[in-house]
């Protein structure tokens, strides 16, 4: 039987879209993306703070973060605003020289900022075949191909790329955990300047930045949840208020105009999962980006595409799915 496509990518979020972006530029293989929603990025990729943060603690992740941030900063993939990012607790520069209402000292990262995530997804997916409203439920091996079961019929492929975000663990039988995180937007605040940077208190677990005339804030909560379960926890509003009062009292009191929940997906070691499944050479995983999808997506997609095209089943070891099995 002739396959419907050579490479079937499950998920049109940042991981799947970036992988497709690089594959269509590096191979003549037929690429098809299937997405369970009617638009790309409806879940983790569209429920974040759009912050481009290069600096992380893990040196293994740092290389991909630096590469990804570098490609976003040139503005060719999507509009990038170089507003700067202050990482409190990692340096000795006073944050007030950049954000007058903030407190603390930290590491000033002048080249970080925010990116238009919707436009980034659009760029990644331009020219890529996509089937929306198509949920993958499983697959079976048939000779050299996979027969993939979906809500809209079967698809034959040579390789399946599991980039299903919060659903990647269940779909690929991997120990991945979705974690809910709340974000809060305030009503307009007269003293907020739209040009101020992002501020991130690493130890305290609080970040904020200007947004729509007010502030966008997050108390860095991590609540295990089922994929796609975005129920808000009323206790998070109180936790946010407590953190602001203790860590950033000069922000004063404010009113919350909207709240939403996003999901970040983690493996046990909090490192990305990028590589062939050791149990089935016809399955490749791009998952567990742990909230770094915005910044690292370009580099993650580049690495995934290179491994797929080369057929490299051995490395890089820190990202291989075999480490979790």
Secondary structure by P-SEA (a helix, b strand, c coil): ccccccbbbccccaaaaaaaaaaaaccccbbbbbbcccccccccccccccccccccccccaaaaaaaaaaaaaacccccccccbbbbccccccccccccccbbbbbbbbccbbbcaaaaaaaaaaccbbbbcccccccccccccccccccccbbbbbcbbbcccccccccccccbbbbbbbbbbbbcccccccccbbbbbbcccbbbbbbcccbbbbbcbbbbbbcccccccccaaaaaaaaaaacccccccbbbbcbbbbbbbbbccccccccccccccccccccccccccccccaaaaaaaaaaaaaaccccccccccccccc
